[in-house]
Amino acid sequence: MKKYSLFLSAIIVLAAFSFPSQAATIQGRVLEQAPPHNGLATYGRATLYRKSGTSWNYASSAPISATNVSFRFQGLAAGTYYLRVEGYNYRTEYYNNTTLYENKTEMTLAADDTKNVGNIYLNPLSIRLANASLSTHNVPAAGGRVIATFDVVNDTAVDKELLVMIMLEAKRTIHNATIVSGELQGASKSVTVPAHSTVTATKAIDIPETVPAHTRFDVNLHLTQDKWWPQANPEFLGIIYKSP
Amino acid sequence: MRRVSLLLSVVIVLAVFCIPVQGATIQGSVLEAKAPHNPLSRDGRVTLYKKSGAEWVYASGASVDETDTTFAFSDLAAGTYSLFVTGDDYVSEYYNNTTLEGERTEISLAADDTYDAGNIYLRELPFRLVNPALSSHSVPSSGGTVRATVDIVNDTAVETTVLVRAVLTAMRTAFNATYIRTIHQCGSRTVTVPAHTTVSTTVSIVIPGSASPDVDYNVRLCLGLDKWRPLSQSLYAGYIAKLR
């Protein structure tokens, strides 16, 4: 009887530890607006805010990618929440389907509610870079030329003359273990893109022999309407490595 | 008797839950090598690697800065570890006091050991930028000039001609909620710094009336031996807002 009592009490205590505390959940998915509603081509993020008095406080956030389109915020306290959803080179939205902060939808949850916001669709920026690639990722000790190829997309109803800038961030190892980096090179090219069109352009990157060996360049493309006016977030093209 | 047994068994079960899991700890602090051994003036990081066969595998990382110079990796499994310590504009080191990977000290720990690595001292890079300042953080809608002032330190025994670049990253709000940012402008200046000397220099940043309003420019300063060869990590100087 004593053994039985001991066993029973252990079960009771373990069961007490296993009871889930009541908590709310908000879940959903983030996809492209255009059919067939693929995952975002770049990465994104869903950010949750909770109302506290008259202000909103950050509560949690979840990454979104081409392969992971779902988010789920669990263990939430009862309260009022809103969602902000963004993607690199997509228009940021507040749930439900607005770019205006004041038009965001507030979600009020009880302690054990589960709110499924369903599919949230993001629109791409109307002017953007896409499909960037490099002809090679290394140049020999004697130096060499690398060609960057990219598409400039204009989804607006007017022709645009745009400036594409290529920036090289150099990384160099000194004192055996220390890596130092800095933006060292920039070059630009003007591209005219008719309304509702995509133009493919190239830009040459020359890395001369005088560049020290073992230098690595990270290549980013930047799109602007002129040299003062950013139009899209930069796109990482890849690396160019200068061989010894 | 049964009640006592029940109470006793509850206490036993709770006690089992409270027994701490044995885990090893590696701790220490990161300071400047030069007396009086101040904390690092910029951000640093301690990275822990664990030996797995012939390989070193990332185990954990910790940040150190001006206010928190200490690190502690706890709950570690028994095994062999090494430490890699970096700081922005400091020479990276492997514990204990070497820049050579092959000469790092291996730390072997039993399950509940605590290893105190003590003070790890980092040396400053011999070339670096310090004390950046901007003459203003805003320009009017008609445009204006902002001067970036910075000290260039040459701790080597050789007079050196270096290139200081001011790089502007523009950040703009589009479609109400979407932030887009890109690198837009670079200005550079050549400066000769005698051996074991610090030279103060200025780089002018001209933002014309044609730059779009409500754009924030983040200003970073980069130091190169020439336009291909970084000498130190870039240094954030502040932001400039273009007013409407």
Interface residues (C-beta under 8 A of the other chain):
Chain A: M1 K2 S5 L6 L8 S9 A10 I12 V13 L14 F17 R84 E86 Y90 R91 T92 E93 Y94 T99 L100 Y101 L125 M165 M167 A170 K171 R172 I174 H175 N176 A177 T178 I179 V180 S181 G182 E183 L184 Q185 G186 P208 T210 V211 P212 T215 N220 H222 L223 T224 D226 K227 W228 W229 P230 Q231 A232 N233 P234
Chain B: M1 R2 S5 L6 L8 S9 V10 I12 V13 L14 F17 F84 T86 Y90 V91 S92 E93 Y94 T99 L100 E101 L125 R165 V167 A170 M171 R172 A174 F175 N176 A177 T178 Y179 I180 R181 T182 I183 H184 Q185 C186 I207 P208 S210 A211 S212 V215 R220 C222 L223 G224 D226 K227 W228 R229 P230 L231 S232 Q233 S234
